[in-house]
């Protein structure tokens, strides 16, 4: 029997999928993201919840420099 393991890209939570199980039922509530990294190259990321997706998204976005943010105080 073929088994596949889905791992949350942010927290590491795992769900094992057997060939006789429907992924849509087993992974209910999970979020899957496909990211084009280069022409013809796609990375697939799995997240167990929106909090983990947000954690990953926050890590993907560049930080705004503090000096820029402090300029609004003036």
C-alpha positions as a printed NumPy array, in Angstrom:
array([[  0.   ,   0.   ,   0.   ],
       [  1.315,   3.44 ,  -0.965],
       [  1.605,   6.05 ,   1.805],
       [  2.264,   9.75 ,   1.562],
       [  3.044,  12.121,   4.398],
       [  1.952,  15.754,   4.412],
       [  4.025,  17.99 ,   6.692],
       [  3.104,  21.528,   7.739],
       [  5.8  ,  23.791,   6.337],
       [  5.665,  26.043,   9.414],
       [  5.153,  23.863,  12.522],
       [  6.06 ,  20.374,  11.293],
       [  2.693,  18.779,  12.087],
       [  2.266,  15.584,  10.029],
       [ -0.624,  13.679,   8.478],
       [ -0.038,  10.307,   6.828],
       [ -2.186,   9.523,   3.811],
       [ -2.895,   5.941,   2.71 ],
       [ -3.908,   5.153,  -0.869],
       [ -7.415,   4.129,   0.259],
       [ -8.118,   7.479,   1.967],
       [ -9.44 ,  10.553,   0.216],
       [ -7.01 ,  13.474,   0.667],
       [ -9.89 ,  15.966,   0.638],
       [-11.33 ,  14.356,   3.79 ],
       [ -8.045,  13.677,   5.558],
       [ -6.646,  17.173,   4.957],
       [ -9.806,  19.118,   5.7  ],
       [ -8.771,  22.574,   6.922],
       [ -5.232,  22.367,   5.515],
       [ -3.996,  25.02 ,   3.077],
       [ -1.84 ,  24.148,   0.064],
       [  0.226,  26.825,  -1.701],
       [  2.067,  26.5  ,  -5.005],
       [  4.9  ,  28.973,  -5.525],
       [  6.617,  29.571,  -8.851],
       [ 10.319,  29.901,  -7.988],
       [ 11.75 ,  30.017, -11.541],
       [ 10.528,  29.282, -15.061],
       [  9.23 ,  25.716, -14.973],
       [  9.948,  25.283, -11.242],
       [  7.143,  25.108,  -8.692],
       [  7.418,  24.532,  -4.942],
       [  4.421,  23.149,  -3.059],
       [  3.881,  24.086,   0.59 ],
       [  1.35 ,  22.582,   3.004],
       [  0.026,  24.309,   6.123],
       [ -2.175,  22.832,   8.846],
       [ -3.894,  26.162,   9.645],
       [ -4.012,  29.83 ,   8.701],
       [ -1.731,  30.719,  11.635],
       [  1.037,  28.557,  10.153],
       [  0.404,  30.026,   6.698],
       [  0.72 ,  33.521,   8.152],
       [  3.951,  32.593,   9.949],
       [  5.417,  31.394,   6.648],
       [  4.101,  34.427,   4.745],
       [  5.605,  36.822,   7.295],
       [  8.955,  35.113,   6.77 ],
       [  8.688,  35.567,   2.997],
       [  8.033,  39.3  ,   3.101],
       [ 10.979,  41.679,   3.532],
       [ 11.027,  43.668,   6.755],
       [ 10.496,  47.413,   6.626],
       [ 13.61 ,  49.132,   8.038],
       [ 13.114,  50.774,  11.449],
       [ 14.534,  54.053,  10.173],
       [ 11.696,  54.218,   7.63 ],
       [  9.041,  53.486,  10.261],
       [ 10.483,  56.083,  12.662],
       [ 10.21 ,  58.737,   9.919],
       [  6.416,  58.687,  10.393],
       [  6.797,  59.82 ,  14.018],
       [  8.07 ,  63.218,  12.915]])
